[in-house]
Amino acid sequence: MNYELRIGIRPPYQYVGYCRCPYDLDPRGYECGDRSAYVRTGGSEPVCYFGDLR
């Protein structure tokens, strides 16, 4: 895996409470991880990492 492509595209505190990306924080301040829209299927497909840009 090319780790340069897995660098977050923005700071995690920009969208606290929305869980768009795995590194975002939920309303309690915990990292969203597998609960994020990026990981879950059937929803929006946010661009979270530089490797997602094409």
GROMACS elastic network, one bead per residue, 0.5 to 0.9 nm:
[ bonds ]
;  ai    aj funct       b0    kb
    1     4     6  0.88333   500
    1     5     6  0.84191   500
    1     6     6  0.87367   500
    2     5     6  0.57842   500
    2     6     6  0.72883   500
    2    51     6  0.87896   500
    3     6     6  0.51099   500
    3     7     6  0.69696   500
    4     7     6  0.57407   500
    4    50     6  0.77428   500
    4    51     6  0.77046   500
    5     8     6  0.84628   500
    5    49     6  0.63743   500
    5    50     6  0.51711   500
    5    52     6  0.76606   500
    6     9     6  0.87461   500
    6    48     6  0.85081   500
    6    49     6  0.53322   500
    6    50     6  0.64785   500
    6    51     6  0.61728   500
    6    52     6  0.86146   500
    7    10     6  0.88651   500
    7    48     6  0.84014   500
    7    49     6  0.54874   500
    7    50     6  0.61721   500
    7    51     6  0.79122   500
    8    11     6  0.70888   500
    8    12     6  0.80866   500
    8    21     6  0.87735   500
    8    23     6  0.77138   500
    8    48     6  0.58791   500
    8    50     6  0.67011   500
    9    47     6  0.77372   500
    9    48     6  0.55805   500
    9    49     6  0.50001   500
    9    50     6  0.57492   500
   10    13     6  0.86211   500
   10    14     6  0.73436   500
   10    48     6  0.76039   500
   10    49     6  0.83592   500
   11    14     6  0.57952   500
   11    15     6  0.85310   500
   11    23     6  0.84586   500
   11    24     6  0.81080   500
   12    15     6  0.67091   500
   12    16     6  0.73465   500
   12    21     6  0.82256   500
   12    22     6  0.88390   500
   12    23     6  0.55981   500
   12    25     6  0.65130   500
   12    31     6  0.85927   500
   13    16     6  0.53813   500
   13    23     6  0.88195   500
   13    24     6  0.64699   500
   13    25     6  0.65919   500
   14    24     6  0.77921   500
   14    25     6  0.89124   500
   15    18     6  0.57825   500
   15    19     6  0.73701   500
   15    20     6  0.77179   500
   15    24     6  0.64167   500
   15    25     6  0.72705   500
   15    26     6  0.87117   500
   16    19     6  0.73170   500
   16    24     6  0.62420   500
   16    26     6  0.57715   500
   16    27     6  0.62635   500
   16    28     6  0.89625   500
   16    29     6  0.75357   500
   17    20     6  0.88785   500
   17    24     6  0.76567   500
   17    25     6  0.59026   500
   17    28     6  0.78408   500
   17    29     6  0.79897   500
   17    32     6  0.88031   500
   18    21     6  0.85283   500
   18    24     6  0.74278   500
   18    25     6  0.75359   500
   18    26     6  0.65043   500
   18    27     6  0.79167   500
   18    32     6  0.87943   500
   18    36     6  0.82105   500
   18    37     6  0.88956   500
   19    22     6  0.68214   500
   19    23     6  0.80161   500
   19    24     6  0.54146   500
   19    25     6  0.64467   500
   19    26     6  0.61299   500
   19    31     6  0.83136   500
   19    32     6  0.55893   500
   19    33     6  0.81806   500
   19    35     6  0.69510   500
   19    37     6  0.63942   500
   19    38     6  0.83744   500
   20    23     6  0.84991   500
   20    24     6  0.66658   500
   20    32     6  0.82921   500
   20    35     6  0.88039   500
   20    36     6  0.52324   500
   20    38     6  0.60703   500
   20    39     6  0.89223   500
   20    44     6  0.83900   500
   20    45     6  0.84697   500
   20    46     6  0.64547   500
   20    47     6  0.88025   500
   20    48     6  0.79488   500
   21    24     6  0.53702   500
   21    25     6  0.87611   500
   21    32     6  0.72759   500
   21    33     6  0.74656   500
   21    35     6  0.87841   500
   21    36     6  0.53383   500
   21    37     6  0.63570   500
   21    38     6  0.53222   500
   21    39     6  0.77727   500
   21    46     6  0.71150   500
   21    47     6  0.79637   500
   21    48     6  0.56498   500
   21    49     6  0.87822   500
   22    25     6  0.82286   500
   22    31     6  0.68385   500
   22    32     6  0.51505   500
   22    34     6  0.64345   500
   22    35     6  0.73165   500
   22    36     6  0.52659   500
   22    37     6  0.79476   500
   22    38     6  0.67147   500
   22    39     6  0.72246   500
   22    48     6  0.80659   500
   23    31     6  0.56533   500
   23    32     6  0.61802   500
   23    33     6  0.62392   500
   23    36     6  0.84273   500
   23    48     6  0.85998   500
   24    29     6  0.89087   500
   24    30     6  0.82295   500
   24    31     6  0.57041   500
   24    32     6  0.56745   500
   24    33     6  0.77695   500
   24    36     6  0.78968   500
   25    28     6  0.75685   500
   25    29     6  0.51955   500
   25    30     6  0.51953   500
   25    32     6  0.55442   500
   25    33     6  0.87660   500
   26    29     6  0.52811   500
   26    30     6  0.54449   500
   26    31     6  0.62594   500
   26    32     6  0.58141   500
   27    30     6  0.75253   500
   28    31     6  0.89950   500
   29    32     6  0.88890   500
   30    33     6  0.88912   500
   32    35     6  0.53523   500
   32    36     6  0.55434   500
   33    36     6  0.58688   500
   33    38     6  0.89847   500
   33    39     6  0.77917   500
   34    37     6  0.83489   500
   34    38     6  0.82692   500
   34    39     6  0.57132   500
   34    40     6  0.70978   500
   35    38     6  0.83975   500
   35    39     6  0.69362   500
   35    40     6  0.68016   500
   36    39     6  0.55447   500
   36    40     6  0.63165   500
   37    40     6  0.51458   500
   37    41     6  0.74879   500
   37    42     6  0.87482   500
   37    43     6  0.63755   500
   37    44     6  0.61993   500
   37    45     6  0.67561   500
   37    46     6  0.71975   500
   38    41     6  0.79057   500
   38    43     6  0.83487   500
   38    44     6  0.74012   500
   38    45     6  0.57860   500
   38    46     6  0.59566   500
   38    47     6  0.78206   500
   38    48     6  0.73962   500
   39    45     6  0.87099   500
   40    43     6  0.69702   500
   40    44     6  0.87905   500
   41    44     6  0.82358   500
   41    45     6  0.86256   500
   42    45     6  0.86713   500
   45    48     6  0.89429   500
   46    52     6  0.89759   500
   47    50     6  0.78904   500
   47    51     6  0.88447   500
   47    52     6  0.58689   500
   47    53     6  0.71470   500
   48    51     6  0.84793   500
   48    52     6  0.69343   500
   48    53     6  0.89463   500
   49    52     6  0.54531   500
   49    53     6  0.74915   500
   50    53     6  0.55856   500
   50    54     6  0.88874   500
   51    54     6  0.76504   500
